[in-house]
Amino acid sequence: MSLSHVVPPEARRSRADKVLARAFPEHSRVLLQRAFAAGLVRRNGGVITQKEQVRAGDRLECELPAVQPSVLRAQDIPLAVIYEDEHLLAIDKPPGMVVHPGAGTGEDTLVHALLSHCRGSLSGVGGVERPGIVHRLDKETSGVLIAAKTDAAHRGLAAQFAGRSVLKEYLALVSGVPALLAGSIRQPIGRHSRQRHRMAVVPEESGGRAAHTDWKLVESFGRAAALVRCTLHTGRTHQIRVHLRSIGHPLQGDASYGWKADPNLPRPPRTMLHAEHLAVAHPVTGRPLDLRAPPPADFGAMAAALRALYPRASSSAARPQRKL
């Protein structure tokens, strides 16, 4: 993959690696470092090292080194299938399951399970490390995830995600109760300037990418916590987690983004985020697919525990159609 970036005027004198990291937050710092080490980064046509200073107007060109494939073995891991045909399948991903292999993962990822379930009939567009994977959910996030069996389905689904025509709704248990019944958050997101494994609200001129989340209050638990439904209009890494923290309501259990344990409340078993609803057009037939997954037991138990502590809590908006 080739990357090209003209250093903006506000960058002044900055290290080359930091400029590229801000410009392309979707690529890991490790991958960019590998590109520098391999002599694959050029400034105005000449090879440059990662510590060299660049100036406004410099053109940086980078060839990302190819990922060396590993041999993945199918693993017979049960999947909760919501929908399946010869082109694709949608599953209800449990919390704690990693979507695709990476550093430090074992042979218990969703990809390993898909290889077994589909008996090798997965789209190769994502490469050998990510066969069939069109989008992803964080390890602790549960809910609807769709995978492609054919290359045509993969391209069709990817185009819908890229074109922002996919409806994506999440349920989140958050700390505190928003003052409003609903809101819209439009804050650009980029990689954290110091903690590269985290994302943050970052100005666009500093490398942040446009991000848009709508939210609606579903139920409140005293003033201690709330259940909100979030609709994603973009797909930035950790978008809901970053955006809800930015308005002062981090997700229950999400210590990476501001949650702090409250001795008066039950301790959440994980980051309390669930991908409840995904609506797409079938990439081959064109017919609508409305895919839903009820919140898992741990999410429902957390909501029930909060409800028991605040039995007189009233919803400021419509309650969920199903009991959590």
N, C-alpha and C positions, 0 to 999 in steps of 0.2 A: 504494500500500500504506500502511495506517495502522498506526502503532506507538503503544503506550501503556505508560507505566512510572511507577510510584510510587517516588520516591527512598527507599531503605531507611534505617533509622536510623543504620547505621554510616557512611553517606556523609558526614554532617555537612555542612560547607560545601564544595561542589565545583563546578567549572565545568560548565555544562550540556552542552557537547560531550563532555567526558570521561565524564560519567555515562551519556549515551546510548551512547557507544562501548563502555563496559563492559557495558551491559545488552544490546546487540545486536551481538555480535562478528561475526555472519554478514554484516553490512552494512559496506561499506567506509567509512573515515573521509571519503573524498572525497564519497561520496554523502550522508552526513550533513551535511557542510559545505554542500553545495548546498541542502539542505533549510533550513538556517539562513539562508543568503543569500537564499533565496526567501521568507522569512517564513513558513515552513511548520511551525515548531516553536513550541508554546505551553506556557506554564507556568500551570497553574490557570486556563486560558482566555485568557491574554494572551500576545501574541507575545513571544518572548525571543531574544536573540542568543547566539551560541555561547560567549562569554566571561563571560556573567553567572553569578553564583553561585546555586546552588539548595540547598535545605535538605531535610532528612528530612521526608517526608510530602508534598512537592510532587508534583503529577501532571504529567508531561510527555507531551504528545501531538505526534506528528510524522507528517506526510504526506510520504512519499518521492516526490520528483519523478520523473515518468515518464522512462524512458530513451528518448532519441531514436533511432529505428531507423536502421540504415544498410542500404544495398542490398548484399546478399551475392551474389556471383557463384559459381556452381558451378564447381568445379575438378576436373579428371579426375586424382584422386590415388588410386592403388591402395589397396584395403583388404583385409585378411586377414579374411574373413568366416567366423565359426565356426558361426553359425546364422542363417537368415533365412526369414520367411514374410510374408504380407501385412500382419501386424500390427506386427512388430518385427524387429530384427536385432541380432546380437551380433558384435562384432569383436574381434580381437586387436590392441590399440593398440600401435604401436611406441614405444619410448622417443624422446623429443625432439619428439613431436607435441603441440601445444596442442589442447585439446578444443574450446573455443569462442572466438570473436574477442574481443579486448579491446584496451586501450591498448598500442600497440607490437607487436601481432601483424600478420602478413601474411595472404595469402590461401591459407595452407597448413595451416589448422586442420582438425580432424576435421569440424566443421560444413560447411566448404567441400567436403570429400570426400563427406560424406553427401548433400549437395544434388545432387551429380553422380550418385552411385551410385543414389539413390532417385528421381531425376528429379522432385524436388519433392514426393514423397509422404511427407512427414514431419509428425509432430504439431506443431500450432501452439501447444500449451499453454505451451511454454517461451518463447514470444515469438519475434520475427523474429531476435533475436540468438542464440537457442539452440534452434532447431527440432529436435524429437526428443530433446533431451538430458534424461535422467532423473537421472543421477548423473554424476560426473566423476572423472577421475584426474589427478594432477599431470602437468606436462609430461614430467618425466623418468621417471615410473612407466609401466611397460609392463603389458600384460595385458588381461583381459576387461572389456569395456565394452558395455553394452546401450543401444539407442536405440529410440524408439517411432516407428512410422510413422503411427499413428492416435491421435486424442485419447483414445479409450476405452482403448487400450493404455497411453498415457502416464499416465492417471489411475490405472489398475490397478497399474502398476509403482510409481508414486510412493507409493501407499498402502502397498505392501509395504515399501518402503524406510523410510517414516515409521513403520510399525508394527514395524520391526526383525525382520521374518520372513524376510529375505533372508540366505542364508549367504554370507559374504564371507571368503575365505582368501587370504592373501598370503605370498610367500616374501621373506625379507629376509636380506641378508648384513650382519652387524653387527661392530663392533669389540669385541674381547674375547670371552670365553666366559662365559655365565651360570653361576653356581654351582649352580643348580637345573636339573632336567630340564624343568620347565614352570612357568608362573606365570600369574597374573591381575592385570592392572593396572586399578585403578578410581580414576582421578585426573581431576578436572574440568579442562577445557581452555577457555581464552579467549584473546583477543588479547593479545600481549605489551604491557606497559604503556608501553614506550618505542619499540620497533621494531614498528610497526603491521603490517608485512608478515609478521611471524612470529607463531606461536601459542606458548603456554606452559601449563604446569600452573598454574592460577589457582584459588584458593578460590571456592567457589560464592557466598559472601557478597560477593565482589569481581567477580562477573560470569562466573565459570567455569561451563561446562555439563557435565553428567554425561557421562563417557566411559568405555568399558569395552573393553579389549583382552585376549584370552587369547593366550599364546604357548607354543610347544613347541620344545625344542632338537631339531634334525634331524641336524646334523653339526658337529663342532668341528674347527678347524684349529690344532693346538697350543693355545696360550693366546692366540693373536693375533686370531682371528676365528671366527665361527660362522655357520651357516645356521640360521635359525629360521622356523617357520611361525606366522603370526599370524592369529587369527580376530577379526574386528571385530563387536562387538555394537551399536555406535553408529557414526555417520558424521561425526565432527567433522573440520574442516579439519586436515590434517597429523597426524592422530591417531596413526598408527603411529610416525611420526618423533618426535613429542613424547614419547609413552609410552616408547619404547625408550631415548631419551636419559635419561628420568627414572630409569631403573634402571641407568644407567651404560653402556649399550651402543648408542651412536648408529649409524645406518646407515653403512656404508661409502660414502664419497663425499659425505656430507651435511654439508658445512661449515656450513650455516645452523643445524644442530642438533647441533653439538659434535664432529663428526668431524675428526680431525687426521691429516695425511699421516704415514705411517710409512715411512722410507727402506728398511726391510727387507721391505716388502710391495709387491706390484704396486699401481699406482695405479688405482683404479676409474674407469671412463669417465663415470660418472654416479652419482646416488643409487641404490643397489642395492636396488630394491623392485619386486616383480612381482606383479600381481593374477592369481593362478593359477586361482582357482576361484570361480564365482558360481552359486548355485543359487536359482531362483525358481519360482513357479507361473506358468504362462502366463496373462497378464492377461485373456485372452478365453476360452480353452478350459479353463483350470484345470489342465492336465496339467503335471507337473514338467519343468523345464528344467535340466539339469545342464551347465553351460558351463565349459570348461576351456581353458587356453592354456599350452603348454609355455614355460619360460623362454627368452627370446631368446638369440641367439648371444653377446652381450656379457656377459650374466649367467652363462651357462655357462662362458665363457672365464675369467671372474674366479674362479669356483668351482674350475675346473680348475687355475688358476695357484696358488691357495692350497693345493689338494690336493697339487700337485707339491712345494711348499715343506715340507709336513708329511705325507709319505707314510705315516707310521705313525699319523696321527691316527685316532682311533676315534670312532664315533658313540655318544653317550650315549643315543640314542633310535633309532628305526627310520630307516634311510637312505631317501631319496626313492625312489619306485618307478622313476623314470627317471633316467638319468645326466644330470647338468647339464653 
